[in-house]
Amino acid sequence: MDITGLSVDSIPQLAMGMAQADTLSRVNTSLLGMSLDVVSSQANELTKMMELSVNPSVGGNIDFSV
């Protein structure tokens, strides 16, 4: 990082920019974690539904009349 053009007046702006970038990074990380939790929950529910749908006797017989 080149600090030759850095003045005392620009330090608060630099600090504020770095704080905003840190906050944005933390928010993005939190949102990613929340979305991963949702996807994991949906995958578990889908797995449960698929396990419950397995019934070997369904579709084994056809009853029809003409």
N, CA, C and O atoms as a CHARMM CRD file, in Angstrom:
* protein
*
  264
    1    1 MET  N      0.85400  -1.16800   0.00000 PROA 1      0.00000
    2    1 MET  CA     0.00000   0.00000   0.00000 PROA 1      0.00000
    3    1 MET  C      0.89900   1.22900   0.00000 PROA 1      0.00000
    4    1 MET  O      1.79800   1.35200   0.83100 PROA 1      0.00000
    5    2 ASP  N      0.65300   2.11700  -0.92000 PROA 2      0.00000
    6    2 ASP  CA     1.44800   3.34000  -1.03800 PROA 2      0.00000
    7    2 ASP  C      0.84700   4.41300  -0.14600 PROA 2      0.00000
    8    2 ASP  O     -0.30200   4.81100  -0.33800 PROA 2      0.00000
    9    3 ILE  N      1.62100   4.88600   0.83600 PROA 3      0.00000
   10    3 ILE  CA     1.11200   5.88900   1.76900 PROA 3      0.00000
   11    3 ILE  C      1.75200   7.25000   1.54200 PROA 3      0.00000
   12    3 ILE  O      1.60300   8.14200   2.37700 PROA 3      0.00000
   13    4 THR  N      2.46600   7.43300   0.42200 PROA 4      0.00000
   14    4 THR  CA     3.12800   8.71500   0.18500 PROA 4      0.00000
   15    4 THR  C      2.12000   9.83900   0.00400 PROA 4      0.00000
   16    4 THR  O      2.40000  10.97200   0.39400 PROA 4      0.00000
   17    5 GLY  N      0.96000   9.56500  -0.57300 PROA 5      0.00000
   18    5 GLY  CA    -0.05300  10.59600  -0.78500 PROA 5      0.00000
   19    5 GLY  C     -1.04200  10.71300   0.35200 PROA 5      0.00000
   20    5 GLY  O     -2.03200  11.43700   0.24000 PROA 5      0.00000
   21    6 LEU  N     -0.79400  10.01700   1.43800 PROA 6      0.00000
   22    6 LEU  CA    -1.70000  10.00700   2.58100 PROA 6      0.00000
   23    6 LEU  C     -1.46000  11.23300   3.44900 PROA 6      0.00000
   24    6 LEU  O     -0.33100  11.52600   3.84300 PROA 6      0.00000
   25    7 SER  N     -2.52700  11.93000   3.73400 PROA 7      0.00000
   26    7 SER  CA    -2.41300  13.09000   4.60900 PROA 7      0.00000
   27    7 SER  C     -3.22000  12.84600   5.87500 PROA 7      0.00000
   28    7 SER  O     -4.01900  11.91200   5.94200 PROA 7      0.00000
   29    8 VAL  N     -3.01100  13.67700   6.86100 PROA 8      0.00000
   30    8 VAL  CA    -3.72500  13.54100   8.13000 PROA 8      0.00000
   31    8 VAL  C     -5.22800  13.71100   7.92100 PROA 8      0.00000
   32    8 VAL  O     -6.02300  13.09200   8.62800 PROA 8      0.00000
   33    9 ASP  N     -5.61600  14.52900   6.97400 PROA 9      0.00000
   34    9 ASP  CA    -7.03900  14.77300   6.71100 PROA 9      0.00000
   35    9 ASP  C     -7.73400  13.56000   6.08200 PROA 9      0.00000
   36    9 ASP  O     -8.94300  13.39500   6.24300 PROA 9      0.00000
   37   10 SER  N     -6.99800  12.72500   5.37900 PROA 10     0.00000
   38   10 SER  CA    -7.62500  11.59400   4.69900 PROA 10     0.00000
   39   10 SER  C     -7.71200  10.34100   5.57200 PROA 10     0.00000
   40   10 SER  O     -8.36000   9.37100   5.17800 PROA 10     0.00000
   41   11 ILE  N     -7.08800  10.33700   6.72400 PROA 11     0.00000
   42   11 ILE  CA    -7.10200   9.15500   7.59100 PROA 11     0.00000
   43   11 ILE  C     -8.51600   8.82300   8.08700 PROA 11     0.00000
   44   11 ILE  O     -8.87800   7.64600   8.07200 PROA 11     0.00000
   45   12 PRO  N     -9.33200   9.78400   8.52200 PROA 12     0.00000
   46   12 PRO  CA   -10.69600   9.42000   8.94800 PROA 12     0.00000
   47   12 PRO  C    -11.53500   8.83000   7.80700 PROA 12     0.00000
   48   12 PRO  O    -12.32800   7.91600   8.02900 PROA 12     0.00000
   49   13 GLN  N    -11.36100   9.35000   6.59300 PROA 13     0.00000
   50   13 GLN  CA   -12.10100   8.80600   5.46000 PROA 13     0.00000
   51   13 GLN  C    -11.65000   7.37900   5.16800 PROA 13     0.00000
   52   13 GLN  O    -12.47500   6.51300   4.87600 PROA 13     0.00000
   53   14 LEU  N    -10.35600   7.13600   5.24400 PROA 14     0.00000
   54   14 LEU  CA    -9.82300   5.80000   5.03100 PROA 14     0.00000
   55   14 LEU  C    -10.34500   4.84400   6.10300 PROA 14     0.00000
   56   14 LEU  O    -10.73900   3.71900   5.79500 PROA 14     0.00000
   57   15 ALA  N    -10.34700   5.28200   7.34300 PROA 15     0.00000
   58   15 ALA  CA   -10.83900   4.43800   8.43500 PROA 15     0.00000
   59   15 ALA  C    -12.32700   4.13800   8.26400 PROA 15     0.00000
   60   15 ALA  O    -12.76400   3.01400   8.51300 PROA 15     0.00000
   61   16 MET  N    -13.10500   5.13100   7.84300 PROA 16     0.00000
   62   16 MET  CA   -14.53400   4.92000   7.64700 PROA 16     0.00000
   63   16 MET  C    -14.76900   3.94700   6.49300 PROA 16     0.00000
   64   16 MET  O    -15.63300   3.07500   6.58000 PROA 16     0.00000
   65   17 GLY  N    -14.01200   4.09500   5.42800 PROA 17     0.00000
   66   17 GLY  CA   -14.15100   3.17700   4.29600 PROA 17     0.00000
   67   17 GLY  C    -13.80600   1.74900   4.67200 PROA 17     0.00000
   68   17 GLY  O    -14.47500   0.80800   4.24600 PROA 17     0.00000
   69   18 MET  N    -12.76800   1.59100   5.46500 PROA 18     0.00000
   70   18 MET  CA   -12.38200   0.25500   5.90300 PROA 18     0.00000
   71   18 MET  C    -13.44100  -0.34700   6.83100 PROA 18     0.00000
   72   18 MET  O    -13.72300  -1.54300   6.76200 PROA 18     0.00000
   73   19 ALA  N    -14.02300   0.48600   7.69600 PROA 19     0.00000
   74   19 ALA  CA   -15.07400   0.00500   8.59900 PROA 19     0.00000
   75   19 ALA  C    -16.31200  -0.40800   7.80300 PROA 19     0.00000
   76   19 ALA  O    -16.93800  -1.42100   8.11300 PROA 19     0.00000
   77   20 GLN  N    -16.66400   0.37000   6.78100 PROA 20     0.00000
   78   20 GLN  CA   -17.81800   0.02500   5.95200 PROA 20     0.00000
   79   20 GLN  C    -17.57100  -1.27900   5.19300 PROA 20     0.00000
   80   20 GLN  O    -18.46400  -2.11700   5.07500 PROA 20     0.00000
   81   21 ALA  N    -16.35900  -1.43700   4.68500 PROA 21     0.00000
   82   21 ALA  CA   -16.02700  -2.67400   3.97000 PROA 21     0.00000
   83   21 ALA  C    -16.09600  -3.86900   4.91400 PROA 21     0.00000
   84   21 ALA  O    -16.57000  -4.93500   4.52200 PROA 21     0.00000
   85   22 ASP  N    -15.63000  -3.70600   6.14900 PROA 22     0.00000
   86   22 ASP  CA   -15.68900  -4.78100   7.12800 PROA 22     0.00000
   87   22 ASP  C    -17.13700  -5.12900   7.46300 PROA 22     0.00000
   88   22 ASP  O    -17.49100  -6.30400   7.55300 PROA 22     0.00000
   89   23 THR  N    -17.96800  -4.11000   7.64700 PROA 23     0.00000
   90   23 THR  CA   -19.38600  -4.33700   7.95400 PROA 23     0.00000
   91   23 THR  C    -20.06900  -5.05900   6.80100 PROA 23     0.00000
   92   23 THR  O    -20.82700  -6.00400   7.02200 PROA 23     0.00000
   93   24 LEU  N    -19.80900  -4.62700   5.58800 PROA 24     0.00000
   94   24 LEU  CA   -20.40700  -5.27200   4.41900 PROA 24     0.00000
   95   24 LEU  C    -19.96400  -6.72700   4.31200 PROA 24     0.00000
   96   24 LEU  O    -20.76600  -7.59900   3.97600 PROA 24     0.00000
   97   25 SER  N    -18.72100  -6.98400   4.59100 PROA 25     0.00000
   98   25 SER  CA   -18.21200  -8.35500   4.55400 PROA 25     0.00000
   99   25 SER  C    -18.89400  -9.21900   5.60900 PROA 25     0.00000
  100   25 SER  O    -19.24900 -10.36700   5.34200 PROA 25     0.00000
  101   26 ARG  N    -19.07400  -8.67000   6.80300 PROA 26     0.00000
  102   26 ARG  CA   -19.74500  -9.42800   7.86900 PROA 26     0.00000
  103   26 ARG  C    -21.20900  -9.70600   7.52000 PROA 26     0.00000
  104   26 ARG  O    -21.71300 -10.79900   7.77700 PROA 26     0.00000
  105   27 VAL  N    -21.88500  -8.72300   6.93900 PROA 27     0.00000
  106   27 VAL  CA   -23.28600  -8.91400   6.54000 PROA 27     0.00000
  107   27 VAL  C    -23.38400  -9.98700   5.46200 PROA 27     0.00000
  108   27 VAL  O    -24.24500 -10.86400   5.53100 PROA 27     0.00000
  109   28 ASN  N    -22.51100  -9.92000   4.47500 PROA 28     0.00000
  110   28 ASN  CA   -22.52900 -10.91400   3.40500 PROA 28     0.00000
  111   28 ASN  C    -22.25100 -12.31700   3.94200 PROA 28     0.00000
  112   28 ASN  O    -22.88700 -13.28000   3.51500 PROA 28     0.00000
  113   29 THR  N    -21.32200 -12.43600   4.86100 PROA 29     0.00000
  114   29 THR  CA   -21.01000 -13.73200   5.44900 PROA 29     0.00000
  115   29 THR  C    -22.20400 -14.26500   6.23500 PROA 29     0.00000
  116   29 THR  O    -22.50700 -15.45700   6.18000 PROA 29     0.00000
  117   30 SER  N    -22.87300 -13.39100   6.95800 PROA 30     0.00000
  118   30 SER  CA   -24.04700 -13.80000   7.72700 PROA 30     0.00000
  119   30 SER  C    -25.17500 -14.25500   6.80300 PROA 30     0.00000
  120   30 SER  O    -25.82200 -15.26800   7.06600 PROA 30     0.00000
  121   31 LEU  N    -25.41100 -13.51400   5.73100 PROA 31     0.00000
  122   31 LEU  CA   -26.45500 -13.89700   4.77800 PROA 31     0.00000
  123   31 LEU  C    -26.14000 -15.22800   4.11500 PROA 31     0.00000
  124   31 LEU  O    -27.03700 -16.04400   3.90100 PROA 31     0.00000
  125   32 LEU  N    -24.88900 -15.45100   3.79200 PROA 32     0.00000
  126   32 LEU  CA   -24.49300 -16.72500   3.20400 PROA 32     0.00000
  127   32 LEU  C    -24.74600 -17.86100   4.18200 PROA 32     0.00000
  128   32 LEU  O    -25.24000 -18.92000   3.79200 PROA 32     0.00000
  129   33 GLY  N    -24.41300 -17.65100   5.44400 PROA 33     0.00000
  130   33 GLY  CA   -24.66500 -18.67400   6.45500 PROA 33     0.00000
  131   33 GLY  C    -26.15000 -18.97500   6.59700 PROA 33     0.00000
  132   33 GLY  O    -26.54400 -20.13300   6.73200 PROA 33     0.00000
  133   34 MET  N    -26.96900 -17.93500   6.56700 PROA 34     0.00000
  134   34 MET  CA   -28.41200 -18.13100   6.68100 PROA 34     0.00000
  135   34 MET  C    -28.95300 -18.88900   5.47000 PROA 34     0.00000
  136   34 MET  O    -29.79500 -19.77500   5.62200 PROA 34     0.00000
  137   35 SER  N    -28.48200 -18.55400   4.27900 PROA 35     0.00000
  138   35 SER  CA   -28.96600 -19.25000   3.08500 PROA 35     0.00000
  139   35 SER  C    -28.51300 -20.70700   3.08100 PROA 35     0.00000
  140   35 SER  O    -29.24800 -21.57800   2.61700 PROA 35     0.00000
  141   36 LEU  N    -27.31200 -20.98200   3.59300 PROA 36     0.00000
  142   36 LEU  CA   -26.86000 -22.37400   3.69800 PROA 36     0.00000
  143   36 LEU  C    -27.73700 -23.15800   4.67800 PROA 36     0.00000
  144   36 LEU  O    -28.03000 -24.33100   4.44700 PROA 36     0.00000
  145   37 ASP  N    -28.15100 -22.51700   5.76500 PROA 37     0.00000
  146   37 ASP  CA   -29.03900 -23.17400   6.71900 PROA 37     0.00000
  147   37 ASP  C    -30.38000 -23.51500   6.07400 PROA 37     0.00000
  148   37 ASP  O    -30.92400 -24.59700   6.29300 PROA 37     0.00000
  149   38 VAL  N    -30.90700 -22.58600   5.27900 PROA 38     0.00000
  150   38 VAL  CA   -32.19600 -22.80800   4.60900 PROA 38     0.00000
  151   38 VAL  C    -32.08000 -23.95300   3.61400 PROA 38     0.00000
  152   38 VAL  O    -32.94700 -24.82600   3.56800 PROA 38     0.00000
  153   39 VAL  N    -31.01900 -23.95500   2.81800 PROA 39     0.00000
  154   39 VAL  CA   -30.82900 -25.01700   1.82600 PROA 39     0.00000
  155   39 VAL  C    -30.66000 -26.36200   2.51800 PROA 39     0.00000
  156   39 VAL  O    -31.19600 -27.36700   2.05100 PROA 39     0.00000
  157   40 SER  N    -29.93300 -26.39500   3.60900 PROA 40     0.00000
  158   40 SER  CA   -29.75400 -27.64100   4.35100 PROA 40     0.00000
  159   40 SER  C    -31.09100 -28.14300   4.88600 PROA 40     0.00000
  160   40 SER  O    -31.38200 -29.33700   4.81900 PROA 40     0.00000
  161   41 SER  N    -31.89100 -27.24000   5.41100 PROA 41     0.00000
  162   41 SER  CA   -33.20900 -27.61200   5.92700 PROA 41     0.00000
  163   41 SER  C    -34.09400 -28.14700   4.80300 PROA 41     0.00000
  164   41 SER  O    -34.78900 -29.14800   4.98200 PROA 41     0.00000
  165   42 GLN  N    -34.07000 -27.48500   3.65000 PROA 42     0.00000
  166   42 GLN  CA   -34.88000 -27.94000   2.52300 PROA 42     0.00000
  167   42 GLN  C    -34.42200 -29.31100   2.04500 PROA 42     0.00000
  168   42 GLN  O    -35.24600 -30.15400   1.69100 PROA 42     0.00000
  169   43 ALA  N    -33.12000 -29.53600   2.03400 PROA 43     0.00000
  170   43 ALA  CA   -32.60600 -30.84200   1.61300 PROA 43     0.00000
  171   43 ALA  C    -33.05600 -31.93300   2.57900 PROA 43     0.00000
  172   43 ALA  O    -33.41200 -33.03000   2.14900 PROA 43     0.00000
  173   44 ASN  N    -33.04300 -31.64300   3.87400 PROA 44     0.00000
  174   44 ASN  CA   -33.50400 -32.62900   4.85900 PROA 44     0.00000
  175   44 ASN  C    -34.98600 -32.93600   4.68000 PROA 44     0.00000
  176   44 ASN  O    -35.39500 -34.09500   4.75800 PROA 44     0.00000
  177   45 GLU  N    -35.79000 -31.90500   4.43900 PROA 45     0.00000
  178   45 GLU  CA   -37.22600 -32.11700   4.23100 PROA 45     0.00000
  179   45 GLU  C    -37.48500 -32.92200   2.95800 PROA 45     0.00000
  180   45 GLU  O    -38.35400 -33.79300   2.94400 PROA 45     0.00000
  181   46 LEU  N    -36.74200 -32.63800   1.89400 PROA 46     0.00000
  182   46 LEU  CA   -36.89200 -33.38800   0.65200 PROA 46     0.00000
  183   46 LEU  C    -36.52500 -34.85400   0.86800 PROA 46     0.00000
  184   46 LEU  O    -37.19800 -35.75000   0.35900 PROA 46     0.00000
  185   47 THR  N    -35.46600 -35.09100   1.61600 PROA 47     0.00000
  186   47 THR  CA   -35.06100 -36.46100   1.91000 PROA 47     0.00000
  187   47 THR  C    -36.15500 -37.18500   2.68500 PROA 47     0.00000
  188   47 THR  O    -36.45800 -38.34200   2.39400 PROA 47     0.00000
  189   48 LYS  N    -36.75200 -36.51500   3.66900 PROA 48     0.00000
  190   48 LYS  CA   -37.84500 -37.12900   4.43900 PROA 48     0.00000
  191   48 LYS  C    -39.02900 -37.45400   3.54100 PROA 48     0.00000
  192   48 LYS  O    -39.61200 -38.53300   3.64500 PROA 48     0.00000
  193   49 MET  N    -39.38900 -36.51700   2.65300 PROA 49     0.00000
  194   49 MET  CA   -40.52200 -36.74800   1.75500 PROA 49     0.00000
  195   49 MET  C    -40.24600 -37.93000   0.83400 PROA 49     0.00000
  196   49 MET  O    -41.13600 -38.74100   0.57800 PROA 49     0.00000
  197   50 MET  N    -39.02600 -38.03100   0.33900 PROA 50     0.00000
  198   50 MET  CA   -38.68300 -39.13900  -0.55800 PROA 50     0.00000
  199   50 MET  C    -38.70600 -40.46800   0.19000 PROA 50     0.00000
  200   50 MET  O    -39.12700 -41.48300  -0.36500 PROA 50     0.00000
  201   51 GLU  N    -38.25700 -40.47000   1.44400 PROA 51     0.00000
  202   51 GLU  CA   -38.28800 -41.70100   2.22900 PROA 51     0.00000
  203   51 GLU  C    -39.72200 -42.14200   2.50400 PROA 51     0.00000
  204   51 GLU  O    -40.02100 -43.33600   2.47600 PROA 51     0.00000
  205   52 LEU  N    -40.60700 -41.19000   2.77000 PROA 52     0.00000
  206   52 LEU  CA   -42.00100 -41.52800   3.05500 PROA 52     0.00000
  207   52 LEU  C    -42.75500 -41.96400   1.80500 PROA 52     0.00000
  208   52 LEU  O    -43.74400 -42.69000   1.89900 PROA 52     0.00000
  209   53 SER  N    -42.29300 -41.52700   0.63200 PROA 53     0.00000
  210   53 SER  CA   -43.00800 -41.85500  -0.59000 PROA 53     0.00000
  211   53 SER  C    -42.70100 -43.26600  -1.08300 PROA 53     0.00000
  212   53 SER  O    -43.37300 -43.75600  -1.99000 PROA 53     0.00000
  213   54 VAL  N    -41.71600 -43.91800  -0.51400 PROA 54     0.00000
  214   54 VAL  CA   -41.36100 -45.26600  -0.94100 PROA 54     0.00000
  215   54 VAL  C    -42.35500 -46.24300  -0.32400 PROA 54     0.00000
  216   54 VAL  O    -42.34100 -46.49500   0.88100 PROA 54     0.00000
  217   55 ASN  N    -43.20000 -46.77500  -1.16500 PROA 55     0.00000
  218   55 ASN  CA   -44.19600 -47.74500  -0.73700 PROA 55     0.00000
  219   55 ASN  C    -44.26100 -48.80600  -1.83300 PROA 55     0.00000
  220   55 ASN  O    -44.83600 -48.55500  -2.89300 PROA 55     0.00000
  221   56 PRO  N    -43.69000 -49.97400  -1.60300 PROA 56     0.00000
  222   56 PRO  CA   -43.59300 -50.96600  -2.66500 PROA 56     0.00000
  223   56 PRO  C    -44.93300 -51.49700  -3.15700 PROA 56     0.00000
  224   56 PRO  O    -45.01300 -51.99100  -4.28200 PROA 56     0.00000
  225   57 SER  N    -45.98800 -51.41000  -2.35000 PROA 57     0.00000
  226   57 SER  CA   -47.26900 -51.95900  -2.79600 PROA 57     0.00000
  227   57 SER  C    -48.03900 -51.00400  -3.71000 PROA 57     0.00000
  228   57 SER  O    -48.97000 -51.42700  -4.39500 PROA 57     0.00000
  229   58 VAL  N    -47.67200 -49.74900  -3.72900 PROA 58     0.00000
  230   58 VAL  CA   -48.37900 -48.78700  -4.57500 PROA 58     0.00000
  231   58 VAL  C    -47.97500 -49.01100  -6.03200 PROA 58     0.00000
  232   58 VAL  O    -46.78700 -49.07100  -6.35000 PROA 58     0.00000
  233   59 GLY  N    -48.95600 -49.13400  -6.90100 PROA 59     0.00000
  234   59 GLY  CA   -48.68800 -49.30900  -8.31500 PROA 59     0.00000
  235   59 GLY  C    -48.44300 -50.75100  -8.71800 PROA 59     0.00000
  236   59 GLY  O    -48.16300 -51.03400  -9.88300 PROA 59     0.00000
  237   60 GLY  N    -48.54500 -51.64700  -7.77800 PROA 60     0.00000
  238   60 GLY  CA   -48.30000 -53.05600  -8.09400 PROA 60     0.00000
  239   60 GLY  C    -49.48600 -53.70900  -8.78300 PROA 60     0.00000
  240   60 GLY  O    -49.29600 -54.66200  -9.53900 PROA 60     0.00000
  241   61 ASN  N    -50.71000 -53.23100  -8.54900 PROA 61     0.00000
  242   61 ASN  CA   -51.92200 -53.79700  -9.12400 PROA 61     0.00000
  243   61 ASN  C    -52.68800 -52.70500  -9.85500 PROA 61     0.00000
  244   61 ASN  O    -52.69700 -51.54000  -9.46000 PROA 61     0.00000
  245   62 ILE  N    -53.33000 -53.13300 -10.93800 PROA 62     0.00000
  246   62 ILE  CA   -54.16500 -52.20700 -11.69900 PROA 62     0.00000
  247   62 ILE  C    -55.59200 -52.76500 -11.66800 PROA 62     0.00000
  248   62 ILE  O    -55.82100 -53.92600 -12.00800 PROA 62     0.00000
  249   63 ASP  N    -56.51900 -51.94800 -11.26900 PROA 63     0.00000
  250   63 ASP  CA   -57.92500 -52.34600 -11.21800 PROA 63     0.00000
  251   63 ASP  C    -58.68400 -51.51200 -12.22600 PROA 63     0.00000
  252   63 ASP  O    -58.79800 -50.29700 -12.06100 PROA 63     0.00000
  253   64 PHE  N    -59.20200 -52.13500 -13.26100 PROA 64     0.00000
  254   64 PHE  CA   -59.96600 -51.38600 -14.26500 PROA 64     0.00000
  255   64 PHE  C    -61.10000 -52.25000 -14.77600 PROA 64     0.00000
  256   64 PHE  O    -61.08300 -53.47400 -14.64800 PROA 64     0.00000
  257   65 SER  N    -62.07200 -51.59400 -15.35100 PROA 65     0.00000
  258   65 SER  CA   -63.18700 -52.31300 -15.95000 PROA 65     0.00000
  259   65 SER  C    -63.50900 -51.66100 -17.28500 PROA 65     0.00000
  260   65 SER  O    -63.27900 -50.46900 -17.48800 PROA 65     0.00000
  261   66 VAL  N    -64.05100 -52.47800 -18.19600 PROA 66     0.00000
  262   66 VAL  CA   -64.35900 -51.98700 -19.54200 PROA 66     0.00000
  263   66 VAL  C    -65.85000 -51.93000 -19.71900 PROA 66     0.00000
  264   66 VAL  O    -66.33000 -51.54300 -20.78500 PROA 66     0.00000
